[in-house]
């Protein structure tokens, strides 16, 4: 399969899965999101983790906001800057702003986080597969981040709902597998 075919497969799959995710009722979305938070608390948040990079839920992504009030962690959130992500410290007392994509993000003057401080990255995912590969939104923000030397060895957990955990995704040579995934019913660490 060549790159054009893989890209077309990814576009079609992304569209189908996003449509399915957006068809979930609010109560089901909330319940599944809360179960993912419980999975994360039981699986990784009890470790020596101190600084966690996360995301603000957008377009019915799993909502991790119940975790953000836990002040024993330093939480970092992305800002889209050009074609990359800049990570900023955020607490539940801070306000956010909406970027041009409609995504909430910390204010530009919020303190930045140095990669050396980061213990864990919670990665929003349209889908993940049994090998740990992720299907994102197509902008390549996380692919570029996780390929850069200062971020490449950080522990990563893909966050998604069960229906988006697939046997196999179309992949390209630059795709990097995540180290774990969390859904409302599973937490899987890849060898």
C-alpha positions, 0 to 999 in steps of 0.5 A: 500500500502506498502513502496516498492509499494509507492517507485516504484510509486514515481520512476515511477511518478518522471521519467514521470514528469521529462521527461515531464519537460525536453520536454518543449521548452526553451521559454515556460520554460522561460515564465513559470519561469518568471510567477512563479517569478511574483507569488512569488513577488506578494504573499510573497516577499512583506512581512517582509521576509529578508532571503530566501533559494532558489536553482539554477535551474537544469534539467529545474526546474523553474528558480528563478534567476530573483529574486536573484538580489533583494538585499533587501533579503539575499539569501541562497543556498544549498551545498550538504555535505554528505547526508545533505544540508549546506546553504550559503549566495550568491549574484549575484556578487558571482561565483558558482561551479558545484558539483558532481551531476552537480548542481551549488552551492556556494563555500565552503568558502561562509558564512553559514546561521544559521537556526534562520536567515531564514524566508522562504524556496523555495523548488524545487519540481518534483511535489506537491499535493493538500495536500501540499505533495512534490515529490522530486528527491529521495535523501531525502535531503529536507525531512531530512532538514524539519524534523530536529528541527531547520528547521521544523517550517520554512515557505516552498513554493514548486516551480513547473509547473502547470502540476506537481500539482497533486490531490494526491501523494503517501506518506510515514510516514516521508513525511512532507507537505509544507505550500504553493506552487507556479506555473505559475498560482497559489499560494496556502497556505495550512491551 
